[in-house]
């Protein structure tokens, strides 16, 4: 899987969430990953949330698909709602 992200957005994500956007690739290694569409009128393209387990903790990567690759927009620890969905689907 090809991974891309904006370097300025990566720095902002590290400052806000303590994680590099590149960390999002690890979320996709979870065999039980849940991918959910996000619906916001302000978004100009279809965005998705990937919720997956990394080292025993749940993380969420907001991303868009670009051909065969993925462009990460945000990577963070999952919130309670995302955790509930992950555990109910598994």
FENFENNOR-V999235 format. One record per backbone hydrogen bond with DSSP energy under -0.5 kcal/mol. CO is the residue of the C=O (numbers start at 1). NH is the residue of the N-H. E is the energy in kcal/mol with one decimal. If there is no record, write none. Layout:
# FENFENNOR-V999235
CO:NH:E
CO:NH:E
This chain:
# FENFENNOR-V999235
2:70:-2.7
4:72:-2.1
6:10:-2.2
7:11:-2.1
8:12:-2.1
9:13:-2.5
10:14:-2.4
11:15:-2.1
12:16:-2.3
13:17:-3.4
13:18:-0.6
13:19:-0.7
14:18:-1.4
20:23:-1.3
21:24:-1.8
22:25:-1.7
23:26:-1.4
23:27:-0.8
24:27:-0.5
24:28:-1.1
26:29:-1.3
27:30:-1.4
30:33:-1.5
34:36:-0.5
34:51:-3.1
36:49:-3.2
38:40:-0.6
38:47:-0.6
40:43:-1.3
47:38:-2.6
48:63:-2.7
49:36:-3.0
49:51:-0.6
50:52:-0.5
50:61:-2.3
51:34:-2.4
52:59:-2.6
54:57:-1.6
57:54:-3.0
58:78:-1.9
59:52:-2.3
60:62:-0.5
60:76:-2.4
61:50:-2.4
62:73:-3.1
62:74:-1.6
63:48:-2.6
64:71:-2.8
66:69:-2.3
69:66:-2.6
70:4:-2.2
70:72:-0.6
71:64:-1.9
74:62:-2.7
76:60:-3.4
79:83:-2.4
80:84:-2.3
81:85:-2.0
82:86:-2.5
83:87:-2.5
84:88:-2.0
85:89:-1.9
86:90:-1.5
